[in-house]
Amino acid sequence: MSLDVSPALLEQAERGEVDDAAFVDCVRTSLPYAWEMISSLVAQLKVDGGEFADNQTPPPDEQARGQLLRALASDAIRGALQRHFGVRLAFQNCHRVAVFAPDSSADGRLARFTSVRGQVLNQSPELRDC
């Protein structure tokens, strides 16, 4: 299961549209490692400036790795996180998460990060099983 959905949130979804803030809170509590990773990268981007901030440290265990995969593989979760933090997210391998400025200033860097070349250059034998 990707998220620990409360009965109240499930009831909201059954009635119609889900409040974005309630969904984001569900993501925050269900995927704490992924939330902390993205939060820290957003803070780093704000402090350092520039086009992007990224993580290159593998997760400490499979549970943490799974949280990143679930957060970034789901269009709904990724979209909610991007709206909440006001960034664009990109993902390589099993751990390299990057946050980019939401405006066009980072378009070139985002395109390089998400390119086939960028993916190939980010490979290593240690990450083969992730």
C-alpha positions in Angstrom: 0.0 0.0 0.0 1.4 3.4 -1.0 -0.5 5.6 1.5 -2.1 5.3 4.9 -5.5 6.8 4.0 -7.6 7.9 6.9 -11.3 7.0 7.0 -12.1 10.7 6.7 -10.0 11.1 3.6 -11.5 8.0 2.0 -15.0 9.4 2.8 -14.0 12.7 1.1 -12.8 10.8 -2.0 -16.0 8.8 -2.1 -18.1 12.0 -2.0 -16.2 13.7 -4.8 -13.0 15.8 -5.0 -10.3 15.4 -2.4 -8.9 18.5 -0.8 -5.2 18.9 -1.9 -4.0 19.9 1.5 -5.6 16.8 3.1 -4.0 14.6 0.4 -0.6 16.3 0.9 -0.9 15.7 4.7 -1.6 12.0 3.9 1.5 11.8 1.8 3.6 13.6 4.5 2.5 11.1 7.2 2.6 8.0 5.0 5.9 8.6 3.3 8.1 10.4 5.9 11.4 9.6 4.3 10.3 10.8 0.9 8.7 13.9 2.4 11.8 14.8 4.4 14.1 14.2 1.3 12.0 16.5 -0.9 11.5 19.1 1.9 15.3 19.3 2.5 16.0 19.7 -1.2 13.4 22.5 -1.5 15.0 24.2 1.4 18.5 23.7 -0.1 17.2 25.2 -3.4 15.8 28.2 -1.6 19.0 28.8 0.4 21.5 28.1 -2.4 19.6 29.5 -5.3 20.4 28.2 -8.7 18.5 26.0 -11.1 18.1 22.9 -9.0 19.1 20.9 -5.9 19.5 17.1 -5.9 20.2 14.2 -3.6 22.9 11.7 -4.6 23.0 9.6 -1.4 21.2 6.3 -1.6 18.4 5.7 0.9 19.4 4.0 4.1 17.2 0.9 3.6 14.6 -0.7 1.3 11.7 0.9 3.2 13.1 4.4 2.5 13.8 3.5 -1.1 10.2 2.2 -1.5 8.9 5.5 -0.2 10.8 7.5 -2.8 9.6 5.2 -5.5 6.0 5.4 -4.4 6.1 9.2 -4.1 7.7 9.8 -7.5 6.1 7.0 -9.5 2.6 8.2 -8.8 1.4 11.1 -11.0 -1.1 12.1 -8.3 1.5 12.1 -5.5 4.2 13.8 -7.5 1.8 16.4 -8.7 0.5 17.2 -5.2 4.1 17.5 -4.0 5.0 19.8 -6.8 2.0 22.1 -6.2 2.6 22.1 -2.4 6.3 22.9 -2.6 6.1 25.1 -5.8 8.8 23.1 -7.6 9.2 20.6 -10.4 10.5 17.2 -9.4 12.7 14.8 -11.3 13.9 11.3 -10.5 16.7 9.1 -11.6 17.5 5.5 -10.5 16.2 4.6 -7.1 17.4 7.6 -5.1 18.5 10.6 -7.1 15.7 13.1 -6.6 16.0 16.7 -7.8 13.9 19.8 -7.4 13.8 22.5 -10.0 12.5 26.0 -10.0 8.9 26.1 -11.3 9.6 28.7 -13.9 11.4 28.4 -17.2 14.8 29.5 -15.7 15.6 25.8 -15.1 14.2 24.3 -18.3 17.6 23.6 -19.8 19.0 21.9 -16.7 15.8 19.9 -16.2 16.0 18.7 -19.8 19.6 17.6 -19.3 18.8 15.9 -16.0 15.9 13.9 -17.5 17.5 13.1 -20.8 18.6 9.7 -21.9 22.2 10.9 -21.7 21.7 12.1 -18.1 20.1 8.7 -17.1 23.0 6.8 -18.7 25.6 9.0 -17.0 23.9 8.4 -13.6 24.3 4.6 -13.7 26.7 2.7 -11.5 27.1 -1.0 -10.6 26.1 -0.3 -7.0 22.7 0.9 -8.1 21.9 -2.0 -10.5 19.4 -3.7 -8.1 17.5 -0.6 -7.0 
